[in-house]
Structure formats: C-alpha cells, structure tokens
Amino acid sequence: MNQAAHRPYPMPAQPWIQAQTWDNLLFAHWPIAPDVMRQIVPASLAIDTFEGSAWIGIVPFGISGIRARFLPSVPGFGGFLELNLRTYVTLNDSAGTDRPGVYFFSLDAAKLWAVIGARVTYHLPYFHARMRLTRDADWFVYSSQRIHRGAPAAEFEARYRPTGTALYFERDTLAYWLTERYCLYAVDARGGVHRGEIHHPQWQLAPAELEISKNTIAAAAPLSLPKDAPLLHFSKRQDVHIWPSVRVKL
C-alpha cells in the first residue's frame, strides 16, 4: 500500500474493503480499430487508445487469498479461477481528472457466489463457468466453459508459459499503458456509470508464449479477434486491494 509512485493518478482517500491475490496471470492483447470498439462500448465511456489504436485483451488467471478488511480469508471462499475479456476506456471525474480504466465485456468465474456478488455490487457482466487450471511441466493449462443460464455460450482452452525475465515497464510503453490500470468501469441497466478503484504494486511482466486450442470468448461479446498473433505478458503474482464501486455518472 505504500508503493504508489507508479500510479497514473492518486490512490483513493477512502479505506479499501477487500484484498486478494492474482496468480499465474496472462495478458493476451490484440490491437483493434477504435471505430469497431465504439460500436460495442457504451457511449458514456470514451475509448482509450495508444498511438491511435484501441486494444482488446483476454486475461486468464487464478484468484486466491480473498478477504475483507481486518478479517482473514474464509475457508471455501478464498479463491477461484477467472477469465476476462476487456478493453480500455477513460472518464473524467468531477474534478476534471482523467481516470483511465478497464471496461469488461465478460468475466467468467468458477464460483457462483463470486458471480452473484460481483453482479450485484459492481454491476459487472460475470458469468458462471466450469473452469480448470493444471500444470504440464512449465506450461499452465487453462480451460473454461460457460454454464451460466441464458448467457451466450463461450469456451476457452489454451496453455501458456513465461519465456523470460519479468521486468518493470516505463510509463511511455505500450505494456505500461495496457496493464497499469487502477479502476474498472461498469454501466448499469439504467445507463449509470460505476467505477471501482483498485491498487497494487507496479506489474512485473515477463514475455510469454500462448497456444490456443479453442476460443469463443470474444465471439460471444460479439467481437472478432484480429488474426495477428497477440502481444503476451505473464505475471506470477500480484497482491491487490479493492475499493467499493461508486456511481460516477448518471
């Protein structure tokens, strides 16, 4: 919590409410035309771009050590697998400060309680899924099949691994722009915009390798991924603090 110089804007003044750890996380990113992204992102959020391009990301990882402030992790509720499909947006706050963040098209999670809780409290498009993560030598073998009633079918099967040393990236780099995001945005059924703040140390990112055998996550959004190979980064662990969601725009 005392490491904040890497943030693009100050930490929230209010106390955080939850802590968790993200494990064995892969960032897979593809560039995409801003006008294509504009068609599926709510008009109340501005598309964030890097050198003229919007980006879409698929992020598989595990969550562990979930706990509320001042409380230990509860057995059986301490973690689960998650897979999200995301892009990057921005919104000015009441003081006129630009706050770049993440907009999620979908978040698949292996625990139904997590899906229900995040839908109610953060207005996020969580979906229940059957998920598995195993190891094959240095590969992480990840699978997800959405089982959420009434939701578009979506599957993801892949394996990934780091291929080099984890490094810190400078502020003017694409890797920093993609990953150093300290809030998420969601739009409720009435069109209200909600923002949830987070904090963590700066990412240490390693180059990575990815082999996908099945992927309909983007098509369920619906989106078409570019045919080019994605930009890949891997992180072994990230400790995260989370603030409650607040409504920031009607």
N, C-alpha and C positions, 0 to 999 in steps of 0.2 A: 504493500500500500504506500510505502514511502518512495517508490520509483514512479515518477510522473513526468519527467522531463521529455520523454519520448512522445507524449500525447499531443495531438494537434489542437486540443483545447482543454481547459482546466477540468479537474475532477468535480463531480457533483458535491455540493456543500452538505447535502443530506446524508444520513448514515445508510450504508448498504444493508441489504436484508438477507442475502444468500451468498454462499461460497460454494464453488465446485471446481473440479479439475478436468481438463480436456486431455485425453490421452490418444497417442498414435494417430494424429490428425493429418489428413492430406488435403491440400488446396489444389484443385484442378480448375484452371481458368481458361476461358476462350474469349477472344475479342468479338464484339457484336456491334452492328450499326446502331447508333443512338435512336434513329427513327423506328427501327424494329422494336427496340426496348420500350420506346414511348407508347407503343400500341397496347402494351400489357401491364405497364406500371401505372398506378393511379395518378391522375393529373395533378393531385395535390402535392406530389413529391417531384422534385427536379431530378432528372437523370444526371448522375455524376459521371464524368468522363476523364480519361487520361490521354492526353495528346490526341483528342478528337474521337476516341473510341470508348464505347461502353463495354462492360465486361460481365460475363455470366460465370458463376462458379458452382461446382459440385464439391461438397465437403463431407466426407465420411470420417467419423471418429467415435471414441467412447467417452462417456461422462462418468466420473467417479467422485466419491467424497462429498456428495451433496449434503449441505447442512444449512440450517437457519442461523442467523447471527446469535452468538452466545450459546449455541446448542451443538452437541456432537451429531455426527451422521447417524441416522436411524437405520438399523439392520433391515434389509429388504427394500429400502428406499434410497440407497446411496449411489445408485448409478444405473446406466443403461446405454445402449448404442443409439446414435443419431446420424442422420444423413440429411443434409440440407441443400436446396437449390436456391441460389441467391444472386442478386445484383447489387449495384451501389448507387445510392441516392443522396441527396442533401436537402437541408431545410434550414432556413434562418429562424433563430429563436426570437423571443420577444425583445431582446437587447440588440438584435441585428447581427448576431454572431452566427456564421455559417457552421453548421454541425453535420459533417459528412457521416453517413452511416450505412447500414445494411438493410436491404429490403428482401424478404424471403418470399419466394413463390410457393415453397413447400418445405416442411420439416417432418421427416419420418422418424418415429421413435419406437423403441421396442417395449416400452412400458405404457399401459393405458392410462395410469394415473398421471403420468407426465403430460400426455397428450391433452387430457381433460383440463388439467391445471393451467397449462400454457395457453390453451384456447380461451379460457375464462378470464385469466388475469392479464395476459399480454396481447390478446386478440390476434394470435399468430396462427397460421394455417398448418397446424400439426396434424399428422395422420398416424394412426396405429399401424405398425408393420411387424412382420416376422423377420428378425434380423440375427446375424451370426458373424462373429469375428474369430478367426483362428490363425495360427501361425504355421507357415511352411518354410522352414529354415529362416531366412531373413525377410521373407515376404509376409505381409499382412493380407489375409484372405477374407474379403468382406462381402456379405450378401444381404440384400434387403428385398422383401416382397410385401407390398402394401396390402393390408387386410381390413382397412377402415371401411365400414359400411357406407355405401353411397359415394365413395370417393373414386376418382379416376384411377384405373389400375396403373401401377408403376413398379418396376423392378430394377435392381442394380446388382450386378455381380462383377467383381473385379479383384485384382490383387495389386498391391503397391509396396514400395520399399524406399528408404532413403538411399542415395547413391554417393553422398559426400558429406562434408563437414557442415554443421549448422552455423550460420552467420547472422549478424545483425545487418540490416539494410538501411541506407541513408534515406532521408526524407524525400529526396527528389527522384527516387527509384520507383519503378512500377510495383515491385514486391512490397515496398512500404505502403504505397497507395492502396493496394488490394487488401492488405491484412491488418494494418493499424487502424481499425475501426472500433470506436468506443461507444456506439449506440446502435440500436435497431429501431426501425420504423414499421408500424403496422397501421392498417386502415380498417376501422370497424364497419359494421353493416350500414351505419348512417353516414359514412364518409368522414368521420372524425379521425384525425391522425394522432397516433400514440407513439411515444418514444420511451424506450427502456435503455438506461445507461449501464455500462459495464466498465470494469477496469482490470488490467493485468499487466505484468511486465512486458517490455518490448519482445516481439516474436524473435526467436532464433530459428531460422529456416534453413533446411538442408535441401539440395536438389533431390529429385525423386524420379522414380520410374513407375509407370502405371500400365497395366494390361486389363482392358475391359472386355468381358465376355458377353455381358448383357446390360443394356442401359436404356430404359424408357422413362427415366425421371423427368428429363426436360420435355419430352413429347407430351407428358401428362399436364404440362403447365398452361397452355401448349407453347412449346418453343422448339426450334430446330437448332441443334448444335452445329457450329462450323465443322467442316471435315478435317481441318488442320489439327495437328497434334496440340494438346493443351499445354499451358505453362504449369509446371508442377513444383510444389514445395511441401516439405514434410516437417512436422514438429512432434517431438516425442512427448512433451508435456507442457501444459500451460495452466497456471493457477489463476482463477477468475473470481472476481467479486461482482455482484449484481444488485442493481437498484430497482425499486418498483417502477412499473410503467405509469407514465403520466400523459394526460391528453394535452397536446400542444397546439392543435389546430382544429377548428370546427369544420 
